[in-house]
Amino acid sequence: MTLEGKNIGYVFTGSFCTFNKSIAELKKIVDLKANVLPIMSYNAYNLDTKFGKATDFIDKIENITNNKIIHTIQDAEPIGPKNLTDIMIIAPATGNTMAKLANDIIDTPATMAAKSHLRNQRPLVIAPSTNNALSGNAINIGKLLNMKNYYFVPFKQDNPISKPNSVVFDASLLIKTVEYALEGRQIQPVLIQI
């Protein structure tokens, strides 16, 4: 399946350590001639961290996509009613965002974008990046894995010795996951051994 001409929502949430990896995949998607609508959670849009300044990430994402970033609940809500997206990607998807989606808590631009998109029964791709995936958030990942229209980018423990509960998505499989999801299939295996 080709991504050319597909309308793709691409959401960034606050796992800042994976932003550069995610932005590299975003650029590949744009290079495949997809139309990308960028979206950021409040934290992703506003916080400067040791991984970079928010304004630098914003500029980079807007320059790659040639679109302004949606960063408010009000601007995210029309995504579904206006049929703006064929598929949506949340990369990185924090434990906080996954927990909210699993429990239908819609209080950020990221979760509103996802909810609005899902109303059209279209695929939502989750690329987990969180320090609590194999502890408190495991139940929420399990819920999402069993919910209709949710697809996961394969993930693995990123540092099982010093961060045994932490997982991160395999960026090299993001585009393939999107292609599978557009066909209604979950790429396998979801959990990668290191």
C-alpha positions as CSV (number, residue, x, y, z in Angstrom):
1,M,0.0,0.0,0.0
2,T,1.2,3.5,-0.8
3,L,0.8,6.5,1.5
4,E,0.8,8.9,-1.4
5,G,-2.3,11.2,-1.2
6,K,-3.3,9.8,2.2
7,N,-4.4,12.4,4.8
8,I,-2.4,11.5,8.0
9,G,-2.8,13.1,11.4
10,Y,0.5,13.0,13.2
11,V,0.4,13.6,17.0
12,F,3.3,14.3,19.3
13,T,2.9,13.9,23.0
14,G,5.4,14.6,25.7
15,S,8.0,11.8,25.5
16,F,10.6,14.3,24.4
17,C,13.5,11.8,24.3
18,T,11.9,10.3,21.1
19,F,11.0,13.5,19.3
20,N,14.0,13.5,16.9
21,K,13.3,9.8,16.0
22,S,9.7,10.6,15.4
23,I,10.4,13.7,13.4
24,A,12.7,11.6,11.1
25,E,9.8,9.2,10.4
26,L,7.4,12.2,9.9
27,K,9.8,13.5,7.2
28,K,9.8,10.0,5.5
29,I,6.0,10.0,5.4
30,V,5.9,13.5,3.9
31,D,8.6,12.3,1.3
32,L,6.1,9.5,0.4
33,K,3.7,12.3,-0.6
34,A,1.2,12.0,2.2
35,N,-0.6,15.0,3.4
36,V,0.3,15.4,7.1
37,L,-1.7,17.3,9.7
38,P,0.5,17.9,12.7
39,I,-0.9,17.9,16.2
40,M,0.7,18.4,19.6
41,S,-0.4,17.9,23.1
42,Y,-0.2,20.9,25.5
43,N,3.1,19.6,27.0
44,A,4.7,18.8,23.6
45,Y,3.8,22.2,22.3
46,N,4.8,24.3,25.3
47,L,7.6,22.7,27.3
48,D,11.4,23.2,26.8
49,T,13.3,20.2,28.0
50,K,16.9,18.9,28.0
51,F,16.0,17.3,24.6
52,G,15.3,20.7,23.0
53,K,13.2,23.8,22.9
54,A,9.5,23.6,22.1
55,T,9.8,26.4,19.5
56,D,12.6,24.5,17.6
57,F,10.5,21.4,17.4
58,I,7.4,23.4,16.3
59,D,9.4,25.1,13.6
60,K,10.9,21.8,12.4
61,I,7.5,20.0,12.2
62,E,5.7,22.9,10.5
63,N,8.5,23.2,8.0
64,I,8.4,19.5,7.2
65,T,4.6,19.3,6.9
66,N,4.0,22.8,5.5
67,N,1.1,23.0,7.9
68,K,0.5,24.8,11.2
69,I,0.3,22.6,14.2
70,I,-3.0,22.0,15.9
71,H,-2.4,22.5,19.6
72,T,-5.8,23.3,21.2
73,I,-8.8,21.2,21.9
74,Q,-11.0,23.6,20.0
75,D,-8.9,23.2,16.8
76,A,-8.6,19.4,17.2
77,E,-12.4,18.7,17.6
78,P,-13.3,19.3,13.9
79,I,-10.9,16.6,12.6
80,G,-13.6,13.9,12.6
81,P,-16.6,15.9,11.5
82,K,-14.6,17.4,8.7
83,N,-13.1,14.1,7.7
84,L,-9.6,15.5,7.7
85,T,-7.7,12.2,8.3
86,D,-7.6,8.8,6.8
87,I,-5.3,7.5,9.6
88,M,-3.8,9.1,12.7
89,I,-0.5,8.3,14.4
90,I,0.5,9.2,17.9
91,A,4.3,9.1,18.0
92,P,5.5,9.3,20.7
93,A,2.5,8.1,22.7
94,T,3.1,8.7,26.4
95,G,1.8,6.5,29.2
96,N,-0.4,9.5,30.2
97,T,-2.0,9.7,26.7
98,M,-2.5,6.0,26.4
99,A,-4.1,5.9,29.9
100,K,-6.5,8.7,28.9
101,L,-7.4,7.0,25.6
102,A,-8.0,3.7,27.3
103,N,-10.3,5.3,29.8
104,D,-12.0,7.8,27.5
105,I,-10.5,10.9,29.1
106,I,-10.5,13.6,26.5
107,D,-8.8,16.7,27.9
108,T,-5.8,17.5,25.6
109,P,-5.5,18.4,21.9
110,A,-3.9,14.9,21.4
111,T,-6.8,13.0,23.0
112,M,-9.4,15.2,21.3
113,A,-7.7,14.7,17.9
114,A,-7.7,10.9,18.5
115,K,-11.4,10.8,19.7
116,S,-12.5,13.0,16.8
117,H,-10.6,10.9,14.3
118,L,-11.9,7.6,15.7
119,R,-15.6,8.7,15.3
120,N,-15.1,7.9,11.6
121,Q,-14.0,4.3,12.3
122,R,-10.5,4.9,10.9
123,P,-7.2,3.5,12.2
124,L,-5.2,5.1,15.0
125,V,-1.6,4.0,15.3
126,I,0.0,4.2,18.7
127,A,3.8,4.4,19.1
128,P,4.5,3.9,22.8
129,S,7.3,5.6,24.6
130,T,6.9,5.6,28.4
131,N,8.7,4.7,31.6
132,N,5.7,2.9,33.1
133,A,4.5,0.7,30.3
134,L,5.3,-2.5,32.2
135,S,4.0,-1.3,35.5
136,G,1.0,0.9,36.1
137,N,0.3,1.5,32.4
138,A,0.3,-2.2,31.3
139,I,-3.4,-2.4,31.9
140,N,-4.1,0.5,29.6
141,I,-1.9,-0.8,26.9
142,G,-3.8,-4.1,27.2
143,K,-7.1,-2.3,26.9
144,L,-6.0,-0.4,23.8
145,L,-4.6,-3.6,22.2
146,N,-8.2,-5.0,22.4
147,M,-10.0,-1.9,21.2
148,K,-11.3,-1.5,17.7
149,N,-9.3,0.6,15.3
150,Y,-6.2,0.8,17.5
151,Y,-2.9,-0.4,16.1
152,F,0.5,-0.5,17.8
153,V,4.0,0.2,16.4
154,P,6.0,-2.7,17.7
155,F,7.9,-1.8,20.9
156,K,10.6,-3.1,23.2
157,Q,12.2,-2.4,26.6
158,D,14.6,0.3,26.0
159,N,16.8,-0.3,29.0
160,P,15.7,-3.4,31.0
161,I,18.5,-3.1,33.6
162,S,18.1,0.5,34.8
163,K,14.6,1.1,33.5
164,P,12.8,-2.3,33.6
165,N,9.3,-0.9,33.2
166,S,10.1,1.4,30.2
167,V,9.3,0.7,26.6
168,V,9.9,2.5,23.3
169,F,8.6,2.0,19.8
170,D,10.7,0.8,17.0
171,A,10.8,3.7,14.6
172,S,11.9,1.6,11.7
173,L,8.5,-0.1,11.8
174,L,6.3,3.0,12.0
175,I,5.6,3.3,8.3
176,K,5.0,-0.4,7.9
177,T,2.6,-0.3,10.8
178,V,0.7,2.5,9.1
179,E,0.5,0.5,5.9
180,Y,-0.8,-2.6,7.8
181,A,-3.3,-0.5,9.8
182,L,-4.7,1.0,6.6
183,E,-5.5,-2.6,5.6
184,G,-7.1,-3.3,9.0
185,R,-4.2,-5.5,10.2
186,Q,-1.9,-5.3,13.2
187,I,1.8,-5.8,12.3
188,Q,3.3,-8.7,14.3
189,P,5.1,-9.2,16.6
190,V,3.9,-6.3,18.7
191,L,6.4,-6.9,21.5
192,I,10.0,-7.1,20.2
193,Q,12.7,-9.0,22.0
194,I,16.0,-7.2,22.5
